[in-house]
Structures are given as C-alpha cells and as structure tokens.
Amino acid sequence: MLRQVTPGRYDAYEALLQALADPAAGQVWMLLWHGQAGSPDAQYGYLEVDGLGYAPCVTSAQELTASGWTRAYEVTSGIEVARTLYPDHYGLWLNPHQPGGGLGIPWLDLRRLASGLDQQPAGPLRISDPTIEIPQFYALLSQHAHRTPAVRSLRRAWVQPALGSPYLAIGLDVYDTSPPAVEAVRMMMRQSIGAVPDGLSVSTVALFDEHDPVAMWLRALGRPFYDREGGAVAAAPPPTTGYGYPPPHGTY
C-alpha cells in the first residue's frame, strides 16, 4: 500500500488509512528514542519535516530489521498511536529508512483514525465561502438560533473533500455544551433542515473543536451570518481560499 501512494492518489492514501485503522492488522512498530516499551520513561523518536513534527515507525518486524534500529521499540495499533499523537499535533512517519524516505501521515489524519475515518471528511480539504443561494434556509436557521439560548453565533463554509461530495458546513458557536444545550442545538438544526434544497448535504461543526480543520477555517476566516451579540448578518463574505493540511509551518 505504501508503494501505491503517490501524489494525487488520494484513493490509495485512504486505503492505507483504512489498513492502519484495522484493530487486528493495523499494527506499527514505534521506534523508542528513550526507555523501554511499557515503561513510564518511554519516549517515541522524533523527526521534523517542513516544520512539522512526526514520530517515526516501521510497518513490520522485517522492516524493523531492515531499518537497522538498535534501540527499543513498541508494537501498537495504528488507532492507539493516533490517539496518543494527534492531540499534540504530531504526525506519524512510516518507514523513514526506505528509499525515498517513507511516508508521513499528518496529525489531522491521525485525528480521523482516532475518531473514525467515516466521521471526518478526507483531506486535503478545499474550504471557501458558500456561493450557493439558499436565503430561506439561513433565515429560518437564524430564527431558530435566536430562540436557542445556547447559540452565540453561526458561520458557514463550503467544503470540498479530496474524496466524496462537497457539502455545506454550519459552524456552531455555543455558550453551553451541557446535554440539554446540545439537544436544543440539534432540535434547532432539525427544525431548519427542511428548507435545504434536495441533493444538498449539510453538516455541522463545533467551533470550539481545536482539532477540526473546518472549525479552524471558520474561526480564522468565517464571518457570522447569525450573531446574537453583534448583529444578524455579516457585512462581507470571507475570502475564498483553498485549505490543505498539514498547514505550512504550523499555521492555519
């Protein structure tokens, strides 16, 4: 699978992620720079590529031998290592000893591994201000948001995944994340979704999610179309731009 992943082959890359997500077969041999497997002082190796950090690993016992690694290692599942690395914005680098330098998986894709590949869109994402005209939906959603005290503001983005259909993302900026508040926000969306034209997919994203690329874009570039504290409609749309990840030099 590693050999099949080449620039633009997002289908092959997605298949590789699916293999890593397999709890039975998706094992990796993590290279430990310090300590022993299972010990409190165990520390993964580190390498930096284009300003971004990665933990190196190999994909089999045979690759471990070929790498010439003489320190300790830890065998773990792709999902477990993804859960460990992504919150600190570290990626995973597979077989760095191979000709060509192996393959890096950025931390945003490790997040997808950790939370379920079907729960997050496949990157790199292209995100822009929506150009589709659906004023009835935005007006109805704004009305219901005004009646939902948990909602501070709403933003919107047009998301084009590397694989799959584009969709409209509604960014939710909320005061309260308690279960009653979450249910109220869900009810707000259910009451409004009927105004969406047939064939248009709509998803929601929580703006407080520090690891979601759509939420990052909305926080940086999205203007509210509903704002409880500052007016109902933004004066101008945000600039249209592409969005890929990992971002260059850790910026968004």
C-alpha positions as CSV (number, residue, x, y, z in Angstrom):
1,M,0.0,0.0,0.0
2,L,2.9,2.4,0.8
3,R,4.2,1.9,-2.8
4,Q,0.8,2.7,-4.2
5,V,0.5,6.1,-2.5
6,T,1.8,8.7,-4.9
7,P,0.9,12.4,-5.3
8,G,-2.8,12.8,-6.2
9,R,-3.6,9.2,-5.4
10,Y,-6.0,10.0,-2.6
11,D,-7.8,6.7,-3.0
12,A,-4.6,4.8,-2.3
13,Y,-3.8,7.0,0.6
14,E,-7.3,6.5,2.0
15,A,-6.9,2.7,1.6
16,L,-3.7,3.0,3.6
17,L,-5.5,4.8,6.4
18,Q,-8.2,2.1,6.4
19,A,-5.5,-0.5,6.8
20,L,-4.0,1.4,9.8
21,A,-7.5,1.6,11.3
22,D,-7.9,-2.2,11.3
23,P,-7.6,-3.1,15.0
24,A,-6.4,-6.6,14.2
25,A,-3.9,-6.0,11.3
26,G,-3.1,-2.2,11.6
27,Q,0.0,-2.6,13.8
28,V,3.1,-0.4,13.7
29,W,6.5,-0.7,15.4
30,M,7.1,2.6,17.2
31,L,10.8,3.5,17.5
32,L,11.7,4.5,21.0
33,W,14.4,7.1,21.4
34,H,14.4,6.6,25.2
35,G,13.2,3.9,27.6
36,Q,11.6,0.6,27.1
37,A,8.1,-0.4,25.9
38,G,5.6,0.0,28.7
39,S,8.0,1.9,31.0
40,P,7.0,5.4,32.3
41,D,10.0,7.0,30.7
42,A,9.4,5.6,27.2
43,Q,9.7,8.2,24.6
44,Y,9.0,8.0,20.9
45,G,11.5,9.1,18.3
46,Y,11.1,12.5,16.6
47,L,11.7,13.9,13.2
48,E,10.7,17.2,11.6
49,V,9.6,17.7,8.0
50,D,8.7,21.2,6.7
51,G,8.4,22.5,10.2
52,L,6.0,19.8,11.4
53,G,6.8,17.0,13.9
54,Y,6.3,13.3,13.3
55,A,7.0,10.1,15.3
56,P,8.8,7.6,13.2
57,C,7.7,3.9,13.0
58,V,8.1,0.8,10.8
59,T,5.4,-1.4,9.5
60,S,6.6,-4.9,10.2
61,A,9.3,-6.9,12.0
62,Q,11.1,-7.3,8.7
63,E,11.1,-3.5,8.2
64,L,12.5,-3.1,11.7
65,T,15.4,-5.4,10.8
66,A,16.0,-3.5,7.5
67,S,16.0,-0.1,9.3
68,G,19.0,-1.1,11.5
69,W,17.3,0.3,14.6
70,T,19.1,-0.8,17.7
71,R,17.2,0.8,20.4
72,A,13.9,-0.3,22.0
73,Y,10.6,-0.3,20.1
74,E,6.9,-0.7,20.9
75,V,4.3,-2.6,18.9
76,T,0.9,-1.0,19.0
77,S,-2.1,-0.4,16.8
78,G,-2.5,2.5,14.4
79,I,-5.6,3.7,16.2
80,E,-3.8,3.7,19.6
81,V,-0.8,5.6,18.4
82,A,-3.1,8.1,16.6
83,R,-4.9,8.8,19.8
84,T,-1.6,9.4,21.5
85,L,-0.1,11.7,18.9
86,Y,-2.7,13.9,17.3
87,P,-3.7,16.0,20.4
88,D,-0.1,17.3,20.5
89,H,-0.2,18.0,16.7
90,Y,2.3,15.2,15.9
91,G,2.0,13.1,12.8
92,L,3.2,9.5,12.2
93,W,6.0,8.7,9.7
94,L,6.1,5.2,8.2
95,N,9.3,3.5,7.2
96,P,11.7,6.5,7.1
97,H,14.6,4.2,6.2
98,Q,13.1,3.1,2.9
99,P,14.3,4.6,-0.4
100,G,12.5,7.9,-0.9
101,G,12.2,8.5,2.8
102,G,8.9,6.6,3.6
103,L,5.5,8.4,4.0
104,G,4.2,10.9,6.6
105,I,0.7,10.9,7.9
106,P,-0.2,14.4,9.3
107,W,-1.8,14.8,12.6
108,L,-5.2,15.8,11.2
109,D,-5.4,12.4,9.5
110,L,-4.4,10.7,12.8
111,R,-7.4,12.5,14.3
112,R,-9.6,10.9,11.6
113,L,-8.1,7.5,12.5
114,A,-8.7,8.1,16.2
115,S,-12.3,9.2,15.8
116,G,-13.3,7.0,12.9
117,L,-12.5,7.7,9.2
118,D,-16.2,7.9,8.3
119,Q,-16.7,10.6,10.8
120,Q,-14.5,13.2,9.2
121,P,-14.0,14.3,5.5
122,A,-11.0,13.0,3.6
123,G,-8.3,15.7,3.2
124,P,-6.8,17.7,1.9
125,L,-9.9,19.9,2.1
126,R,-10.7,22.9,-0.1
127,I,-12.8,25.3,2.0
128,S,-14.4,28.5,0.8
129,D,-17.3,30.8,1.4
130,P,-20.5,29.3,0.0
131,T,-21.8,30.7,-3.3
132,I,-25.0,28.7,-3.4
133,E,-28.0,30.9,-2.7
134,I,-30.3,29.5,0.0
135,P,-31.6,32.6,1.9
136,Q,-34.7,30.7,3.2
137,F,-32.5,28.2,5.0
138,Y,-30.2,30.8,6.5
139,A,-33.2,32.9,7.6
140,L,-35.0,30.0,9.2
141,L,-31.9,28.8,10.9
142,S,-31.2,32.3,12.2
143,Q,-34.8,32.5,13.6
144,H,-34.4,29.2,15.4
145,A,-30.9,30.1,16.6
146,H,-32.4,33.3,18.2
147,R,-34.8,31.1,20.2
148,T,-32.0,28.7,21.3
149,P,-30.2,30.4,24.2
150,A,-27.1,28.1,23.9
151,V,-26.2,29.5,20.5
152,R,-23.9,32.5,20.3
153,S,-23.3,32.7,16.5
154,L,-23.5,30.7,13.3
155,R,-21.0,30.6,10.4
156,R,-20.9,28.8,7.1
157,A,-18.4,27.2,4.7
158,W,-18.4,25.2,1.5
159,V,-16.2,22.1,1.9
160,Q,-14.8,20.0,-0.9
161,P,-13.1,16.8,0.4
162,A,-10.4,15.0,-1.5
163,L,-12.8,12.1,-1.8
164,G,-16.6,12.4,-1.7
165,S,-19.1,15.1,-2.4
166,P,-18.9,18.7,-1.4
167,Y,-21.2,19.9,1.4
168,L,-22.3,23.0,3.3
169,A,-20.8,23.2,6.8
170,I,-22.6,25.2,9.6
171,G,-20.2,26.3,12.3
172,L,-21.8,26.3,15.8
173,D,-20.5,28.8,18.3
174,V,-22.2,28.0,21.6
175,Y,-22.2,29.2,25.2
176,D,-23.1,25.9,26.7
177,T,-22.1,22.3,26.0
178,S,-24.3,20.6,28.6
179,P,-26.5,17.7,27.3
180,P,-29.7,19.8,27.4
181,A,-27.9,22.6,25.4
182,V,-26.6,20.0,22.8
183,E,-30.1,18.6,22.4
184,A,-31.5,22.1,21.9
185,V,-29.0,22.8,19.2
186,R,-29.8,19.5,17.5
187,M,-33.5,20.4,17.6
188,M,-32.6,23.8,16.0
189,M,-31.0,22.0,13.1
190,R,-33.9,19.5,12.7
191,Q,-36.4,22.4,12.6
192,S,-34.4,24.2,9.9
193,I,-33.1,21.4,7.6
194,G,-36.4,21.2,5.7
195,A,-35.5,24.4,3.9
196,V,-32.4,22.9,2.4
197,P,-32.8,22.0,-1.3
198,D,-32.8,18.3,-2.3
199,G,-29.4,17.0,-3.0
200,L,-27.5,19.5,-0.9
201,S,-25.6,17.9,2.0
202,V,-25.3,19.9,5.3
203,S,-23.1,19.1,8.2
204,T,-22.4,20.9,11.5
205,V,-19.1,21.6,13.2
206,A,-18.4,22.9,16.7
207,L,-16.2,26.0,16.6
208,F,-14.6,25.1,19.9
209,D,-13.1,22.0,18.4
210,E,-9.4,22.8,18.3
211,H,-8.5,19.9,16.0
212,D,-11.1,20.2,13.3
213,P,-9.8,21.8,10.0
214,V,-13.3,23.2,9.1
215,A,-13.6,24.8,12.5
216,M,-10.1,26.2,12.2
217,W,-11.0,27.8,8.9
218,L,-14.3,29.2,10.2
219,R,-12.7,30.7,13.3
220,A,-10.0,32.3,11.1
221,L,-12.0,33.4,8.0
222,G,-15.7,32.8,8.5
223,R,-18.0,35.7,9.4
224,P,-21.2,35.0,11.3
225,F,-24.4,35.1,9.4
226,Y,-26.2,35.0,12.8
227,D,-24.6,36.7,15.8
228,R,-26.6,37.1,19.0
229,E,-24.2,39.7,20.4
230,G,-23.2,41.6,17.3
231,G,-26.0,41.6,14.6
232,A,-27.6,39.1,12.4
233,V,-25.7,39.2,9.1
234,A,-22.0,39.8,8.3
235,A,-21.3,42.9,6.1
236,A,-19.0,41.0,3.7
237,P,-18.2,37.3,3.0
238,P,-14.8,35.9,3.9
239,P,-12.2,35.5,1.1
240,T,-12.3,32.3,-0.9
241,T,-9.3,30.2,-0.4
242,G,-8.1,26.6,-0.6
243,Y,-7.3,24.7,2.5
244,G,-4.9,21.8,2.7
245,Y,-3.3,20.0,5.6
246,P,-1.0,19.8,7.3
247,P,-0.7,23.6,7.1
248,P,2.7,25.0,6.2
249,H,4.9,25.7,9.3
250,G,2.1,25.1,11.7
251,T,-0.1,28.0,10.6
252,Y,-3.7,27.9,9.7
